[in-house]
Amino acid sequence: MGTAAGAGALRLPGLHGYAVEFSPYCPGRVACAAAQYYGMAGGCGTLAVLEQNEAGIVLLRSFDWNDGLFDVTWSENNENVLITCSGDGSLQIWDMAKTKGPLQAFKEHTLEAYSVDWSQTRGEQLVVSGSWDQTAKLWDPAVGKSLCTFKGHEGVIYSTIWSPHIPGCFASASGDQTLRIWDVKTPGVKLVIPAHQAEVLSCDWCKYDENLLVTGAVDCSLKGWDLRNIRQPVFVLLGHTYAIRRVKFSPFHATILASCSYDFTVRFWDFSKPNPLLETVEHHTEFTCGLDLSLHNRGQV
């Protein structure tokens, strides 16, 4: 990944970042979902859009919401549109071309909406959200209400991620210790993987293998799962000392992934190597909750 020496920093006083996502359109542009008071009730949230230029990292736009924002995803069909999700159970659609926010808010989840993701497969504009109400919901941003609700988890849903390979397929990670695979064409769960003996806080799909996913959990471990044989993980990565908050596969390397944790670190791994830990980055002085890898600039995180 190269060294992490070229790190830039921007402070958002009074806010705690929960999620970051690179724009699929503009290199160096990042959206950050943030909350006051560590997302506790009573705090507001901010969507900050940052851009890296010669001067460093600058705040391009910011939008406020009356509750903490926990996740953000860019539209796959409009470079100015983003969706966030919030502690009040709602999803918000924002347009960077507009000065005031949001274009729309969808409030159907009955508890915190903790995860939102926009599908990447061509020809469909679908969004999935996951909530502490133990449901995932399917949305078409052009329609004012959810298309479908997915039930089955027996705990909080922390992460919902679309497959980059299979249209209409997404994964969810939950406090019920499972990773589940869903198909929007069928209401029930396709596959239940008892992934950890602890809450599973994050999951991601490999960009190069439609059958490979990774989970990160409160037990400090990362595990790889092959959907064709879920009896055993294909890899287990150990090194974090507190819960793993988010994990992402590299868009450029089939066997490299990154994770961040409540231990304040970001770690890079290559699960194909005998010693898989490539690098530990200790730039943060607080819980590290959000993480993304650029689609444009190889090695930029």
ABEGO torsion letter per residue (X at the ends): XEBAAABBBBBBBGBBBABBBBBAABBGBBBBBBBBGGGBBGBBBBBBBBBBBAAEBBBABBBBBABBBABBBBBAABAABBBBBBAAGBBBBBBAABABOBABBBBABABBBABBBBBABBGBBBBBBBBAAGBBBBBBAABABBABBBBGBABBBABBBBBAABBGBBBBBBAAGBBBBBBAABABBABBBBABABBBABBBBBAABAABBBBBBAAGBBBBBBAABAABBABBBBGBABBBABBBBBAABAABBBBBBAAGBBBBBBAABABABABBBAABABBBABBBBBAABBGBX
